[in-house]
Amino acid sequence: MNISILTVFPELYEPFLKTSLIGRAVLQGTVSFDLTSFFSYSPPKQRIDARAFGHGAGMVMRPEIVGAAIEDKEKVHGKAFKIFFSPQGRKLTQPVLKEIADRVLQANNHLMIVSSRYEGMDDRIEQNYADLTISIGDFVLMGGDVPAMVLLEGLLRLIPGVVGKAESVEYESFNGPFVDFPTYTTPVIWNGWEVPPVLRSGNHAAINKWREDQAIEKTVKHHFEWVRSYALSAQQKKQAAERIPPHYCVLMHSNVMLPNGEVGTTSVTSMDIHDIARSARTYGLKNYFIVTELEDQTRVVQTLLDFWQTGYGIEYNKNRHEAVKRVSLKKTFDEVVEAIKEREGVAPIVLATSAKTGSAQSITYFDQERVWSHKKPVLFVLGTGKGLSPELMNRADYVLEPVEGFTDFNHLSVRTAAGVIFDRWLGLQHKAR
Ligand SMILES: C[S@@+](CC[C@H](N)C(=O)[O-])C[C@H]1O[C@@H](n2cnc3c(N)ncnc32)[C@H](O)[C@@H]1O
């Protein structure tokens, strides 16, 4: 593979390209570099940057110099796959690295790295020449050289012959749905910490099983966004699901706010029973509790539950039975907490939901790691009427931020909100890579 690097500072790359595996790949002839300064394409004593049009922004690289450099390198080495760098570019991930490796092989085995400095390049250059613009993260550096080296470190590992063992590259974090497992070496005990005995047992099946368990556990707990965005097989889905702490939900018809501003009770609606039960089952919640303290409401709801849980409903619609069999009626919120405690051995972390912003315990839909770090079951609390009473809100460990659109209208039905909340917190969100 031939790699042309166009930069303002070639000296930054010189030690980098001579060191370790990259240096060895050059000596072996697996890759060759053509490192060139943009100054080679500007007339003597002329600047390669100029003031940006408009006010405010600083100096920008001039298009005719960058353009001449790119075209010259393509004349020498043939058509290239050209990569530019910008914080606004496509986020660099392991799948993107793989895609680049494939595309460079198709493009004449010639990769061109075009690295900018100052406030960047004249925009026309990127529009005309870039095959891909890469960002290494949501932060702004002083230039594209460190991003270029990051890209080269990742990309060259994927080129056959650069890394000694192909399997070192194959079984790695972000190559599949789960991250890499932990590794250990001698001494067996260091500072009182022992290498897990299974790794020293010589039992390959047990070691593989331990590694797999560790990898899945770490991914679900610390990289949930990654695993949920992966196209999982049925087996991987099951393995990940087993590591998600148990979740429950409760729909409160008591201890809720009424339109007159008082705390009171609301009526149960049949649609909420069915639809939230179906959502809860879809997202793997263990139970859906309905709380009402009213006797007549309890009787009506119990009749409906009996139909689906033990009556003719089982035959009538198996899927509906499957969802509604996990619904339980309780008189108070405390009874719900008790029921969960009995089943799980510990009281749940309470996640209140609200259509209002501004709670001190507010968390976002990206905070699973924080909530799951308690190693306890999780209970979503859904309100009816005008929302949960202050007493219930005070009992919450966290309050999920409201589900909102880009409008000032926020009057979702609780069954719709429940579906959205479960999906945002626990749902698969496959992302094309
Ligand atoms: C000071 S930055 C310009 C940032 C630009 N004004 C913006 O806010 O998008 C100069 C150059 O550094 C490189 N750069 C800075 N941060 C980067 C990042 N996170 N990923 C990739 N390249 C980056 C880009 O080549 C960029 O053109």
The ligand as an SDF file (V2000), in Angstrom:
LIG
                    3D

 27 29  0  0  0  0  0  0  0  0999 V2000
   -8.6420   24.4630   14.5730 C   0  0  0  0  0  0  0  0  0  0  0  0
   -9.2380   23.1320   13.6500 S   0  0  0  0  0  0  0  0  0  0  0  0
  -10.5640   23.8900   12.7610 C   0  0  0  0  0  0  0  0  0  0  0  0
  -11.8810   23.6100   13.4180 C   0  0  0  0  0  0  0  0  0  0  0  0
  -13.0870   24.2470   12.7070 C   0  0  0  0  0  0  0  0  0  0  0  0
  -13.0620   25.6620   12.8490 N   0  0  0  0  0  0  0  0  0  0  0  0
  -14.3680   23.7050   13.3310 C   0  0  0  0  0  0  0  0  0  0  0  0
  -14.7810   24.2160   14.3870 O   0  0  0  0  0  0  0  0  0  0  0  0
  -14.9410   22.7380   12.7910 O   0  0  0  0  0  0  0  0  0  0  0  0
   -7.9950   22.8960   12.3960 C   0  0  0  0  0  0  0  0  0  0  0  0
   -7.9390   21.5250   11.8000 C   0  0  0  0  0  0  0  0  0  0  0  0
   -7.6220   20.5470   12.7730 O   0  0  0  0  0  0  0  0  0  0  0  0
   -8.1440   19.2790   12.4070 C   0  0  0  0  0  0  0  0  0  0  0  0
   -8.9720   18.7780   13.5070 N   0  0  0  0  0  0  0  0  0  0  0  0
   -9.2420   19.4330   14.6520 C   0  0  0  0  0  0  0  0  0  0  0  0
  -10.0070   18.6830   15.4690 N   0  0  0  0  0  0  0  0  0  0  0  0
  -10.2400   17.5280   14.8430 C   0  0  0  0  0  0  0  0  0  0  0  0
  -10.9720   16.3450   15.1740 C   0  0  0  0  0  0  0  0  0  0  0  0
  -11.6320   16.2260   16.3100 N   0  0  0  0  0  0  0  0  0  0  0  0
  -10.9790   15.3350   14.2690 N   0  0  0  0  0  0  0  0  0  0  0  0
  -10.3460   15.4560   13.0850 C   0  0  0  0  0  0  0  0  0  0  0  0
   -9.6560   16.5310   12.7330 N   0  0  0  0  0  0  0  0  0  0  0  0
   -9.5780   17.5730   13.5830 C   0  0  0  0  0  0  0  0  0  0  0  0
   -8.9370   19.5210   11.1390 C   0  0  0  0  0  0  0  0  0  0  0  0
   -8.1260   19.1620   10.0440 O   0  0  0  0  0  0  0  0  0  0  0  0
   -9.1910   21.0140   11.1740 C   0  0  0  0  0  0  0  0  0  0  0  0
   -9.3940   21.5430    9.8900 O   0  0  0  0  0  0  0  0  0  0  0  0
  1  2  1  0
  2  3  1  0
  2 10  1  0
  3  4  1  0
  4  5  1  0
  5  6  1  0
  5  7  1  0
  7  8  2  0
  7  9  1  0
 10 11  1  0
 11 12  1  0
 11 26  1  0
 12 13  1  0
 13 14  1  0
 13 24  1  0
 14 15  1  0
 14 23  1  0
 15 16  2  0
 16 17  1  0
 17 18  1  0
 17 23  2  0
 18 19  1  0
 18 20  2  0
 20 21  1  0
 21 22  2  0
 22 23  1  0
 24 25  1  0
 24 26  1  0
 26 27  1  0
M  CHG  2   2   1   9  -1
M  END
$$$$
